[in-house]
Amino acid sequence: MEGTPHPIPRTVEEVFNDFKGRRAGLIKALTNDVEKFYQQCDPAEHCFCVCPFPAEKENLCLYGLPNETWEVNLPVEEVPPELPEPALGINFARDGMQEKDWLSLVAVHSDSWLLSVAFYFGARFGFGKSERKRLFQMINDLPTVFEVVTGAVKQVKEQAATQNNSSKNKSSGRLPSRQPEPVPKGVKMSAPKDEDESGEEEEEEGEQGTALCGACGDNYGTDEFWICCDICERWFHGKCVKITPAKAEHIKQYKCPSCSNKRARV
């Protein structure tokens, strides 16, 4: 099948280099050389015998070679073959599909074939569990032929970049555990009211009074660390009750000093 014999890979690195070479050849056929590849897969143009009768259509295969080239050819007659064979008859589907879909289909089968060849060498030369795992990890770090042909590689990279940026923003903007939201629990915020209702609004806020620190009585500030008592549900400045954000991370149920004293007396 391959005009010039190639050295048989025997180590993980050699098998991986063989994989990369064949993969590069397949990608070239399905991207840069796609017009040439498309023409070579014309079912009507392939007749490998000289006879007075019309030839039957041949089952053609796309081969990637270790030297980063490719060829369309018949499968070998040897049974079983020296190497696993690519998908047969890719030429039959060519005229019945959109070119883009056909190339994607060939790309999927090419990925399957590449893995078959790589792990054939691994089995033939007795790769152990760790060697097979290392080989697969090296292969898995490369985009598949299908991803390259369909443009999914760019999409995956863009999604990864978006996710990384999103996670960075989340981590930088994360509030300490148990820190109050902009509106402390227990405060009922009503919709903005007209000026003639302002007196009534002030009266409501005075009645609620939950936006004050339960220890010092100062107003709630968004730039300060606050913590809520799980018993009386009052908010306190962390500094007033000697609780830091780091300490709050490990507190499952916080009791303010007042509630703790009550429980102790009981």
Protein Blocks (a to p, Z undefined) as FASTA:
>chain_A
ZZbacdddfbfklmmmmmmmmmmmmmmmmmmmmmmmmmmmgmklpccbdcfbdcdddddd
ddddfkopacdddddfbdcdfbdcddehklmmmmmpcfklmmmmmmmmmmmmmmmmmmmm
mmmnopafklmmmmmmmmmmpccfklmmnommmmmmmmmmmmmmmmmmmmmmpccehiac
fbdghiacdddddfklmmmmmmmmmmnommbcfklopacdfkbccdddfklopacdfkln
opafklmmmmmbdcdfklmmmmmmZZ
